[in-house]
């Protein structure tokens, strides 16, 4: 490990790399930290705030999100102090107020010590927890930028532009695959892939040799142009490719 530093987590001295995200350090040391918006292929965002820890500054302390907190030598952290537990439970209740029936959210709530049936806030139960992972996957990984946040406060939601057809969507399904609550639905039959939330429907391409479905035609064309591939590159599936 280059640029080694030493930090203290829950009273234990731990070696880390300068600038390494605290959440990664905790995971490497098997220190449990709850999270609902973290993914290895996405940039740290810190929006669910369940990964908070207490940064002990000596005469005062500060609550920080560990997923996007770069560590420096000599820093001291507490991952399960009373202050952290209290704030985590409040954050978890607010999350449950949006999605109290989602198994994945209920499981994290149990880890934090919150009963999904005893939430003190009015429930919407729409499933979306506004983690933004779908937006980030679409932007950072796919680079289609087809969806974004819309509205403010309690009315904020994930949306296609102006709540109309997501014209830049390529039908790849990254948003549905990465959604931690399965809120985003991707429907597929023999010929089409549909995303009701984005009001889009895509015709599926088939292998010219075996007839197997490959992917939406728009997605394949997007990839072909981006990678400067030959026009017939996706005419056959991977199994039929010589």
C-alpha positions in Angstrom: 0.0 0.0 0.0 1.7 3.2 -1.2 1.6 6.5 0.9 0.6 4.5 4.0 -1.0 6.4 6.8 -2.5 5.3 10.2 -6.0 6.2 11.3 -8.0 5.0 14.3 -11.4 3.4 13.9 -13.4 2.5 17.0 -10.2 2.5 19.1 -8.2 0.4 16.7 -5.1 1.6 14.8 -5.5 0.8 11.1 -3.2 1.3 8.1 -4.7 2.9 5.0 -3.7 4.7 1.8 -3.7 8.5 2.0 -6.9 9.7 0.3 -8.6 6.3 0.5 -12.3 6.5 1.1 -13.2 5.7 4.7 -16.0 3.3 3.7 -13.5 1.2 1.7 -11.2 1.0 4.7 -14.0 -0.1 7.0 -15.1 -2.8 4.6 -11.5 -4.1 4.3 -11.4 -4.3 8.1 -14.8 -6.0 8.3 -16.3 -3.0 10.1 -20.1 -3.1 9.3 -21.3 0.2 7.7 -24.9 0.3 6.3 -25.4 1.9 2.9 -28.1 2.1 0.2 -26.4 4.2 -2.5 -22.9 2.8 -2.8 -21.7 0.8 -5.8 -18.2 0.0 -6.9 -18.7 1.1 -10.5 -20.1 4.6 -9.5 -18.5 7.6 -7.9 -19.2 8.0 -4.2 -22.3 10.2 -3.7 -23.2 10.2 -0.1 -26.9 10.7 -0.6 -28.5 8.0 1.5 -26.3 9.1 4.5 -26.6 5.7 6.2 -22.9 5.3 6.1 -22.3 8.2 8.5 -19.6 8.0 11.1 -18.3 10.4 13.8 -15.0 12.1 13.1 -13.4 12.8 16.5 -11.5 16.1 16.4 -10.6 16.0 20.1 -12.5 18.9 21.6 -15.3 18.5 19.1 -16.6 16.0 16.6 -18.3 16.0 13.2 -20.7 13.6 11.4 -19.4 12.7 7.9 -20.4 10.3 5.2 -17.8 7.6 5.0 -18.3 6.7 1.3 -16.9 9.9 0.1 -14.6 10.9 2.9 -10.8 10.7 2.0 -8.8 9.7 5.1 -5.6 11.5 6.3 -3.0 10.4 8.7 -3.9 10.5 12.4 -7.7 10.9 12.0 -9.9 9.2 14.6 -13.4 7.8 13.8 -16.2 6.2 15.7 -18.6 4.1 13.6 -21.2 3.2 16.3 -21.2 6.0 18.8 -24.5 7.0 20.4 -24.5 10.1 18.1 -24.0 8.0 15.0 -26.7 5.4 16.0 -29.2 8.1 16.8 -28.8 9.9 13.5 -28.7 6.7 11.5 -32.0 5.6 13.0 -33.6 8.9 12.1 -32.2 8.7 8.5 -33.4 5.1 8.3 -36.9 6.1 9.4 -37.1 8.8 6.7 -36.0 6.3 4.1 -38.6 3.8 5.3 -41.2 6.5 5.0 -40.6 6.5 1.2 -40.2 2.7 0.9 -41.4 0.8 4.0 -42.4 -2.4 2.1 -39.2 -2.9 0.1 -37.3 -6.1 1.4 -33.9 -4.6 0.7 -34.7 -1.4 2.7 -36.3 -3.4 5.5 -33.2 -5.6 5.8 -30.9 -2.5 6.2 -33.4 -1.1 8.7 -32.9 -4.2 10.8 -29.2 -3.8 10.7 -29.6 -0.2 12.0 -32.1 -1.3 14.7 -35.3 0.2 13.2 -38.6 -1.5 13.0 -40.2 -0.9 9.6 -43.7 -1.0 11.2 -42.9 1.6 13.8 -41.9 4.5 11.5 -43.0 7.9 12.9 -43.3 9.7 9.6 -46.2 9.5 7.0 -45.5 6.8 4.5 -45.5 7.1 0.7 -44.4 3.5 -0.1 -43.6 4.3 -3.7 -40.4 2.3 -3.5 -37.9 4.9 -4.7 -35.5 6.1 -2.0 -33.9 8.8 -4.3 -30.5 7.2 -4.0 -29.7 8.5 -7.5 -27.9 5.3 -8.5 -30.0 4.9 -11.7 -29.1 8.5 -12.7 -25.4 8.0 -12.0 -25.3 4.7 -13.9 -27.0 6.3 -16.9 -24.6 9.2 -16.8 -21.2 7.8 -15.5 -21.3 4.3 -17.0 -23.6 4.4 -20.0 -23.1 8.1 -20.8 -26.7 8.4 -22.1 -27.9 11.0 -19.6 -31.5 10.0 -20.2 -32.9 10.6 -16.7 -32.5 13.0 -13.8 -34.0 14.3 -10.6 -37.1 16.5 -10.9 -38.8 18.6 -8.2 -37.7 19.6 -4.7 -38.3 18.4 -1.2 -41.1 15.8 -0.7 -42.0 16.1 -4.3 -38.6 15.2 -5.6 -38.4 12.1 -7.9 -36.5 10.4 -10.7 -37.8 11.4 -14.1 -37.4 11.5 -17.8 -37.1 15.0 -19.1 -40.4 16.9 -18.4 -42.0 13.6 -17.4 -42.3 12.7 -21.1 -40.6 10.0 -23.3 -37.0 9.6 -22.4 -35.6 10.3 -25.9 -32.0 9.6 -24.9 -32.7 6.3 -23.3 -31.1 3.4 -25.2 -32.9 0.6 -23.4 -29.8 -0.9 -21.8 -31.5 -1.5 -18.5 -28.7 -0.3 -16.3 -31.1 1.8 -14.3 -33.2 -1.2 -13.5 -30.3 -3.5 -12.8 -28.6 -1.2 -10.3 -31.8 0.0 -8.5 -31.4 -1.2 -4.9 -35.2 -1.3 -4.3 -36.4 -2.8 -7.7 -38.5 0.4 -8.1 -37.6 0.8 -11.8 -39.4 -1.8 -13.9 -38.1 -3.3 -17.1 -40.6 -5.4 -19.0 -39.6 -7.7 -21.9 -41.4 -10.0 -24.3 -40.3 -11.8 -27.5 -39.9 -8.6 -29.5 -39.7 -5.5 -27.2 -38.2 -4.2 -24.0 -40.3 -1.5 -22.2 -39.6 0.9 -19.4 -43.0 2.2 -18.2 -41.4 4.8 -15.9 -39.5 6.4 -18.8 -42.4 5.9 -21.3 -40.1 4.2 -23.8 -40.3 0.9 -25.8 -37.5 -0.7 -27.8 -37.4 -3.3 -30.5 -35.0 -6.2 -29.7 -32.3 -7.2 -32.2 -31.9 -10.9 -32.9 -29.0 -13.0 -34.0 -29.1 -13.5 -37.8 -27.9 -17.1 -37.3 -29.7 -18.6 -34.3 -32.4 -16.1 -33.8 -31.6 -15.4 -30.1 -32.4 -12.0 -28.7 -29.3 -9.9 -28.2 -30.3 -6.4 -26.9 -32.4 -3.4 -28.0 -31.4 -2.2 -31.5 -30.9 1.3 -30.2 -28.5 0.1 -27.5 -26.4 -1.8 -30.0 -26.3 1.1 -32.4 -25.2 3.4 -29.5 -22.4 1.0 -28.6 -21.4 0.5 -32.2 -21.0 4.2 -32.9 -19.3 4.8 -29.5 -16.7 2.1 -30.2 -16.4 2.7 -33.9 -17.4 -0.9 -34.7 -18.3 -2.2 -38.2 -21.9 -1.8 -39.2 -22.5 -5.6 -39.1 -20.8 -6.1 -35.7 -23.9 -7.0 -33.8 -25.6 -9.1 -36.6 -24.8 -12.3 -34.7 -24.8 -13.1 -31.0 -21.7 -13.9 -29.0 -22.4 -17.7 -29.2 -22.5 -17.6 -33.0 -19.5 -15.3 -33.4 -16.5 -17.1 -35.0 
